[in-house]
Amino acid sequence: MGTTDEYLRRCVELATEASAAGDHPFGSVLAGPDGAVLREERNREVTEADPTAHPELMLARWAAANLAAGIRAACTVYTSGEHCPMCAAAHGWVGLGPIVYAGSGAQLAAWRAGWGQPASPVAVLPITALVPGLPVTGPVAPFDEQMRALHHRAAQR
C-alpha cells in the first residue's frame, strides 16, 4: 500500500513519460481497496491519434471490464490533473471511488492562458459538477507545481 505522495509522484512520472513520447503530460494510477496499484496509464492522444486517449478514461474502461462494481467503488484514482468532463463522466458511470489529483483544471487553464496557449475545446468544470458527492481531493502541493513546470515545458515545444 502506497501513500498519496507515492501515488502522485508516480502520476507525475507517467505524465513525464507521456510528454517524452510526444503526448500531453498526464498520467494516472488506479489503486485498489487495499492500496495495491491495479493499473497505470499515461496520455496517448498524439501517439494513438485519438483525442479521447486520456489516462483517466482508459482506467475507467479497464475497471469496467475487469472489476466488480463493489470493488470499483472502493478504488481510488490518483492523477496528475483533474479529470476533464469526459473523464469525470466515465468515472461516474463506471462507479469508481475517490479521486486525488495533483493539479486542477482551473490551474491548467490559467497556466495555459498565461503562456499564450489556446483554451481547451471543452469547458473546465470541477469533477463534482458531473459526479455529485464523489470524494475529490486536489490540488495537492508540491505536485501541482511539478505539473505546472511539466506543462510549461510541453507548451514550449
C-alpha positions in Angstrom: 0.0 0.0 0.0 1.4 3.4 -1.0 0.9 6.9 0.3 -0.8 9.7 -1.5 2.6 11.2 -2.2 3.9 8.0 -3.7 0.9 7.6 -6.0 1.1 11.3 -7.1 4.8 11.0 -7.7 4.1 8.1 -10.0 1.4 10.1 -11.8 4.0 12.8 -12.4 6.4 10.2 -13.7 3.8 8.8 -16.1 3.0 12.4 -17.2 6.7 12.9 -17.9 6.8 9.7 -19.9 3.8 10.8 -21.9 5.4 14.2 -22.7 8.6 12.5 -23.7 6.7 10.4 -26.2 5.1 13.5 -27.7 1.8 13.2 -25.9 0.2 15.7 -23.5 1.6 15.4 -20.0 -0.9 13.4 -18.0 -0.7 10.2 -16.0 -2.9 8.2 -13.7 -2.8 5.3 -11.2 -5.8 3.1 -10.1 -5.3 1.9 -6.6 -7.4 -1.0 -5.3 -9.3 -1.1 -1.9 -6.1 -2.4 -0.3 -3.9 0.3 -1.8 -2.3 -2.0 -4.4 -1.7 -0.5 -7.8 -4.1 -2.2 -10.1 -3.3 -0.3 -13.3 -1.3 2.7 -14.6 -1.9 4.7 -17.7 -0.4 7.7 -19.4 -1.9 10.1 -22.0 -1.7 8.7 -25.6 -3.7 11.3 -27.5 -1.0 12.1 -30.1 0.7 8.7 -30.3 -2.6 6.9 -30.8 -4.1 9.7 -32.9 -7.1 9.6 -30.6 -8.1 12.8 -28.7 -10.0 10.6 -26.2 -7.0 8.6 -25.2 -6.8 10.2 -21.7 -5.4 8.0 -18.9 -8.4 8.5 -16.7 -10.8 7.3 -19.4 -8.5 4.3 -20.1 -8.5 3.4 -16.4 -12.3 3.7 -16.2 -12.7 1.4 -19.2 -10.2 -1.1 -17.8 -12.0 -1.1 -14.4 -15.4 -1.6 -16.0 -14.1 -4.7 -17.9 -12.1 -6.2 -15.0 -13.5 -5.3 -11.6 -16.8 -5.9 -9.9 -18.9 -2.9 -9.1 -18.2 -3.1 -5.3 -14.5 -3.3 -5.9 -14.6 -0.3 -8.3 -16.4 1.8 -5.7 -13.6 1.1 -3.2 -10.8 2.0 -5.6 -9.1 5.4 -5.7 -7.9 7.1 -8.9 -4.7 9.2 -8.4 -4.0 11.5 -11.4 -1.7 14.3 -12.4 -4.5 16.6 -13.5 -8.1 17.0 -12.5 -10.4 14.9 -14.8 -11.9 16.7 -17.8 -15.7 16.4 -18.1 -15.3 13.4 -20.4 -13.2 11.5 -17.9 -15.3 12.6 -14.9 -18.4 11.3 -16.6 -16.8 8.0 -17.4 -15.5 7.8 -13.8 -19.1 8.3 -12.5 -20.7 5.9 -15.0 -18.3 3.2 -14.1 -18.8 3.8 -10.4 -15.2 4.3 -9.3 -14.4 5.7 -5.9 -12.5 8.8 -4.8 -10.2 10.9 -7.0 -7.0 12.6 -5.9 -5.3 15.0 -8.4 -2.1 16.9 -8.4 -3.2 20.0 -10.5 -6.7 21.3 -11.1 -8.4 22.1 -14.4 -8.7 25.7 -13.3 -4.9 25.9 -12.6 -4.1 24.3 -16.0 -6.4 26.7 -17.8 -4.8 29.7 -16.1 -1.3 28.4 -16.8 -2.0 27.9 -20.5 -3.7 31.3 -20.8 -0.6 32.9 -19.2 1.7 31.2 -21.7 -0.5 32.4 -24.6 -1.8 28.8 -25.3 -5.3 28.2 -26.7 -8.1 27.3 -24.3 -9.4 23.8 -24.1 -12.2 23.0 -26.5 -14.2 21.7 -23.5 -15.4 23.7 -20.5 -13.3 23.4 -17.4 -15.7 22.0 -14.7 -15.0 20.6 -11.3 -15.4 16.9 -11.1 -18.2 17.1 -8.6 -20.2 19.2 -11.1 -20.5 15.9 -13.1 -20.3 13.4 -10.3 -22.0 15.0 -7.2 -21.0 13.6 -3.9 -17.8 11.9 -5.1 -14.9 12.4 -2.7 -12.3 14.6 -4.5 -9.0 15.9 -3.2 -6.8 18.4 -5.0 -4.8 20.3 -6.0 -2.0 18.7 -3.9 1.2 20.6 -3.4 4.0 20.3 -4.4 2.8 18.1 -7.2 0.7 20.8 -8.7 3.8 22.9 -9.2 5.6 20.0 -10.7 2.8 19.6 -13.2 2.9 23.3 -13.9 6.6 23.0 -14.9 5.9 19.9 -17.0 3.0 21.6 -18.8 5.2 24.7 -19.4 8.0 22.6 -21.0 5.4 20.9 -23.2 3.9 24.3 -24.2 7.3 25.4 -25.4 7.6 22.6 -27.9 
